[in-house]
Amino acid sequence: MNAKLTLTAVCSTVILSLVTSTSALASSGATNKVFISGPLILLFLGFCALVVVFQCIPAIIMFYGMIKGIFTAADKKTLDISRN
């Protein structure tokens, strides 16, 4: 019975804190400054996005090779066992 009261108290505390919370000071609309900074900022952010994308391509190719190697090794082990 004591555990039920504790669970009820915790739930009511969480609900009360979620209902009465306000927005953070950092999120007061300062995110729109990126778009009014000018086209050079957007060009720089686009360049950064392209760098990230181009670095993901070799990582995806390497991941594909690793997965292919794992399944190829599993097939070779299966073949060796069936020959014995």
Phi, psi and omega in degrees: 000325179292324179294324179294320178292323179294317178296320178295319179293319179294315180298316180293325177294317179294315180296318179296319180290327177289323181288322185268002182285152178243174180288153180288156181292330181288340182257038183268033177095016181277359183282344181278359180288340177295320185278344176258006180282335179125169184289337180292324177294317178294324176295318177296316179294323176296320177296318178298321178295321178295322177298317180296317181295315181292336175278341177282334182298309177296329178294320179293319178297317179295320178297319178298318178296321178294315180296318179297319178295322179296314182286331176291319177295323178293323178292322179294321178295323179294320179293319180296322180290323182287336179284332181285000000 
